[in-house]
């Protein structure tokens, strides 16, 4: 009986070490176990994704909740400060709406749709770690009352399977930036280690923002 117990215990330990732990590491959003393993990011099928890596969610009261997606939060890493738009501010789709301050510099993220800001997530602004671990739940940035062009603007965003395919394309884009030396591994917090020119290039190619603040065509 003792031998059977020891055999079962050893089998359980082997299962945990060789199967369960590697699986958990691979499936932890944006946290690959090793630099050479493929990245995987969460893409909720009910959200609309802007090419600049922000997302929009339609609420039952007609408002739109906006946040930053999983790929962006992974590449950004630790955040010094976040500046959110003020309540009452009017935003345009594709124009800068969120200012992210890193230890090595700053970058902007765009609004996915147009509208007037009705609420900002104060906890998000004072506790940026929420963006890193729950970008689609507590990590929302602000809510807005959408404008008259909401249907057309949502039609230009990615949702469902289209969003999954788009995210795979964006991962390829990220890998190319790493391959040519613009960013360095690990991907988690890569923008923290990037120089000014590299951040400007990432802003253009990944976050779809011109250095002067305009939106690039998709």
C-alpha positions as CSV (number, residue, x, y, z in Angstrom):
1,X,0.0,0.0,0.0
2,X,2.9,2.4,0.9
3,X,4.5,1.7,-2.5
4,X,1.2,2.4,-4.3
5,X,0.8,5.7,-2.4
6,X,4.4,6.8,-3.2
7,X,3.8,5.9,-6.9
8,X,0.6,8.0,-7.0
9,X,2.3,10.9,-5.3
10,X,5.2,10.9,-7.7
11,X,2.8,10.6,-10.7
12,X,0.9,13.7,-9.4
13,X,4.1,15.7,-8.9
14,X,5.2,14.8,-12.4
15,X,1.8,15.8,-13.8
16,X,2.0,19.1,-12.0
17,X,5.6,19.8,-13.1
18,X,5.5,18.7,-16.7
19,X,1.9,19.4,-17.7
20,X,-0.1,21.7,-15.5
21,X,2.5,24.4,-14.7
22,X,3.6,24.8,-18.4
23,X,-0.1,25.0,-19.4
24,X,-0.8,27.6,-16.9
25,X,2.2,29.7,-17.9
26,X,1.2,29.5,-21.6
27,X,-2.4,30.5,-20.9
28,X,-1.7,33.4,-18.5
29,X,-2.6,36.4,-20.7
30,X,0.4,38.1,-22.1
31,X,2.8,36.0,-19.8
32,X,4.6,33.5,-22.0
33,X,6.6,30.9,-20.0
34,X,9.7,31.6,-22.1
35,X,10.7,34.3,-24.6
36,X,10.6,31.9,-27.5
37,X,7.1,30.6,-26.8
38,X,4.1,32.1,-28.7
39,X,2.2,34.9,-26.9
40,X,-1.5,34.6,-26.2
41,X,-3.8,37.5,-25.4
42,X,-7.4,37.6,-24.2
43,X,-9.9,38.8,-26.9
44,X,-13.4,38.9,-25.4
45,X,-15.9,38.4,-28.3
46,X,-18.4,41.0,-27.1
47,X,-16.0,43.9,-27.3
48,X,-15.2,46.1,-30.3
49,X,-11.4,46.6,-30.8
50,X,-9.9,49.7,-32.4
51,X,-6.7,49.3,-34.5
52,X,-5.0,51.5,-31.9
53,X,-5.5,48.8,-29.2
54,X,-8.3,50.4,-27.3
55,X,-11.7,48.7,-26.9
56,X,-15.4,49.7,-26.7
57,X,-18.3,48.0,-24.9
58,X,-21.9,48.9,-25.5
59,X,-23.8,49.2,-22.2
60,X,-27.5,48.6,-21.6
61,X,-28.1,52.3,-20.9
62,X,-26.7,53.3,-24.3
63,X,-23.3,54.5,-23.0
64,X,-20.0,53.1,-24.2
65,X,-17.3,51.9,-21.9
66,X,-13.7,52.3,-23.2
67,X,-10.5,50.6,-22.1
68,X,-7.0,49.5,-23.2
69,X,-6.5,46.0,-24.6
70,X,-4.4,43.1,-23.4
71,X,-1.6,43.5,-26.0
72,X,-1.1,47.2,-25.2
73,X,-1.0,46.7,-21.5
74,X,1.6,43.9,-21.9
75,X,3.9,45.9,-24.1
76,X,3.5,49.0,-21.8
77,X,4.2,47.2,-18.5
78,X,4.6,49.3,-15.4
79,X,3.0,52.7,-15.6
80,X,4.1,55.8,-13.8
81,X,0.8,57.8,-14.3
82,X,-2.2,57.8,-16.6
83,X,-4.1,61.0,-17.7
84,X,-7.7,60.3,-18.5
85,X,-10.1,62.8,-20.3
86,X,-12.3,65.0,-18.1
87,X,-16.0,64.5,-17.6
88,X,-17.8,66.5,-20.2
89,X,-14.8,66.4,-22.7
90,X,-15.8,65.6,-26.3
91,X,-13.6,62.9,-27.9
92,X,-13.2,62.0,-31.6
93,X,-12.7,58.4,-32.7
94,X,-9.1,57.7,-33.5
95,X,-7.8,60.8,-31.7
96,X,-5.7,60.6,-28.6
97,X,-7.7,60.2,-25.4
98,X,-5.5,58.5,-22.9
99,X,-2.0,59.7,-22.0
100,X,0.3,57.0,-20.5
101,X,3.4,58.2,-18.6
102,X,6.2,55.6,-18.5
103,X,9.5,55.9,-16.6
104,X,11.3,56.4,-19.9
105,X,8.7,58.6,-21.7
106,X,5.1,59.0,-22.7
107,X,2.7,57.7,-25.3
108,X,-1.0,58.2,-26.3
109,X,-3.8,55.8,-26.9
110,X,-6.9,56.8,-29.0
111,X,-10.6,56.8,-28.4
112,X,-12.3,53.9,-30.3
113,X,-15.5,55.9,-30.8
114,X,-16.6,59.5,-30.6
115,X,-18.7,61.0,-27.8
116,X,-18.8,63.0,-24.6
117,X,-17.2,61.6,-21.5
118,X,-19.7,60.9,-18.7
119,X,-17.5,59.1,-16.2
120,X,-13.9,58.2,-15.6
121,X,-12.5,55.4,-13.6
122,X,-10.7,57.2,-10.8
123,X,-9.3,54.0,-9.4
124,X,-7.8,53.2,-12.9
125,X,-6.1,56.6,-12.8
126,X,-4.7,56.2,-9.3
127,X,-3.9,52.5,-9.4
128,X,-2.6,51.6,-12.9
129,X,-1.8,48.0,-11.9
130,X,-5.5,47.3,-12.5
131,X,-4.9,47.9,-16.2
132,X,-2.2,45.2,-16.2
133,X,-4.2,42.4,-14.6
134,X,-7.9,43.0,-15.5
135,X,-7.9,45.3,-18.6
136,X,-11.5,44.2,-19.5
137,X,-13.1,44.4,-16.1
138,X,-11.9,46.8,-13.3
139,X,-9.4,48.2,-15.8
140,X,-11.8,50.2,-17.9
141,X,-10.7,53.8,-18.4
142,X,-13.8,55.9,-19.0
143,X,-17.4,55.9,-20.3
144,X,-19.0,58.2,-22.8
145,X,-22.3,59.1,-24.4
146,X,-21.7,58.2,-28.0
147,X,-22.3,60.6,-30.9
148,X,-24.6,60.3,-33.9
149,X,-22.0,58.3,-35.9
150,X,-21.7,55.4,-33.5
151,X,-23.0,52.7,-35.8
152,X,-20.6,53.7,-38.6
153,X,-17.7,53.9,-36.1
154,X,-18.4,50.5,-34.6
155,X,-18.6,49.1,-38.2
156,X,-15.0,50.1,-38.6
157,X,-13.9,48.2,-35.5
158,X,-13.1,44.5,-35.0
159,X,-15.4,42.2,-33.0
160,X,-15.7,38.4,-32.5
161,X,-13.7,36.3,-34.9
162,X,-12.6,39.3,-36.8
163,X,-11.0,40.7,-33.6
164,X,-9.3,37.3,-33.0
165,X,-7.8,37.4,-36.6
166,X,-6.8,41.0,-36.1
167,X,-5.1,40.3,-32.9
168,X,-3.1,37.5,-34.5
169,X,-2.1,40.0,-37.2
170,X,-1.0,42.5,-34.5
171,X,1.0,39.8,-32.8
172,X,2.8,39.3,-36.1
173,X,3.4,43.0,-36.3
174,X,4.8,43.0,-32.7
175,X,7.1,40.1,-33.6
176,X,8.4,42.0,-36.6
177,X,9.2,45.0,-34.4
178,X,11.2,42.6,-32.2
179,X,12.9,40.9,-35.1
180,X,14.2,44.1,-36.5
181,X,15.5,45.3,-33.1
182,X,12.9,48.1,-32.5
183,X,11.8,46.3,-29.3
184,X,13.5,43.7,-27.1
185,X,12.4,40.6,-25.3
186,X,10.7,40.0,-23.0
187,X,7.5,41.6,-24.4
188,X,6.2,42.3,-21.0
189,X,7.2,46.0,-20.4
190,X,9.1,46.2,-23.7
191,X,8.2,49.9,-24.1
192,X,9.8,50.6,-20.8
193,X,13.2,49.7,-22.3
194,X,12.6,51.3,-25.7
195,X,14.3,54.6,-26.7
196,X,12.5,57.7,-27.9
197,X,12.7,56.7,-31.6
198,X,11.5,53.2,-30.9
199,X,8.5,54.5,-28.9
200,X,7.6,56.8,-31.8
201,X,7.7,53.9,-34.2
202,X,5.6,51.7,-32.0
203,X,3.1,54.6,-31.6
204,X,2.8,54.8,-35.4
205,X,2.8,51.1,-36.3
206,X,1.0,49.5,-33.3
207,X,-1.0,52.3,-31.6
208,X,-1.9,54.1,-34.9
209,X,-1.0,57.6,-33.5
210,X,1.1,60.1,-35.4
211,X,3.9,61.8,-33.3
212,X,1.9,65.0,-33.5
213,X,-1.3,63.3,-32.2
214,X,-3.2,62.5,-35.4
215,X,-4.6,59.1,-36.3
216,X,-2.9,57.0,-39.0
217,X,-5.0,55.2,-41.6
218,X,-5.7,51.6,-40.8
